[in-house]
Amino acid sequence: MPGAKCVLKDPGASGWITVQGAGRMGKLAIQAPVMIHFGEEPWDEMFITHDAATAGVEIENTGGEPLVGLRYFGPAVHKNMPEIGDHRKK
């Protein structure tokens, strides 16, 4: 939500794509693009290195709407990551 802050801490590297809102990741500005013009560099994608992930990266929502990010990890970063379809198994 607007004004919220959190620290992401993971055991390994990850990628981040901003899909809604604006804010910052550490010292870097992040923003979901509305329209990307030829030659422009959008501020929506970030790579979080192993060192930064294990130390913790602060995320702050500086916009007026929720800040939403899609995160993706390489294999074996999280030991207890669910498999596709696990939600159906009970």
N, C-alpha and C positions, 0 to 999 in steps of 0.2 A: 504494500500500500504506500501511498505518497509519504515521504519522510522516513520510511522504515530503513533500518540497517541490519545486516547480518554478516556473519563470517562463515564462509564456506571452507571446510577442512576435509580433505580426502586423502587416502593413502597413495594416490597416484595422479598422473596428468589427466586432463579432460579438455573438452572443447565446450564452448558456450555460444549459442546463437540467441540474440535478443529478438523475441517475437512480438513484444508489446512494451511500450513505455520508454522511459529514458532514465539514466542514472550514471553511476560510475562503478568501475571495478578497480579497486586500488586507486591509482592516480589517473586512470584512463576513462574517458567518457564513453558511454555505451548508449545506443539509441536504435530502436527498431525503425527501419527505413519505411517511408511512405511511398516514395518513388526514387529510384536510382537513375541518375542521368549518366550518359556515356562519359567516362573519364573520371567520375566521382568515386571516392572511396567511402563506402558506408561504414558506420561505427557499430555494426551489429554482431560481428564475429570476433571471438577472443580465444586464445589458446592459453590454458593454465598449466604451467610447467609443473613437474613433479615437486621441485623445491618450493614453489609458491603454494601448491596444493597442500603439502604437508605442514607448511608454516601457517596457512590460513589466509584467505583473500577476503577483504571487506567489500561487500556490495551495498550500495546505497541507492535508494529510489529518490531521485531529485525531480521527477516529473509530477504531473497532476493526475496520473492514472496508475493502475497496478503495473509493476515491472515484472515481466514474465520472460524467463530464459529457458531454452531447451539445452540440456546438458547431455553430453555423450562421453563414454569412457571406453578405453581399450579393454581387451580381454584380461581377466584376472585382476583388475583394479580393486573391485569389491568382491570379497569371498562369498557373501550371501545374497548375491543379486538374483532375483527371480528369473526364471525362464519364461519365454512366451507361452501363454496358456496356463501358467501355474494358478492363476486366479480361479480357474474352473475346477481345479482339483481340491476336493475337501473331503 
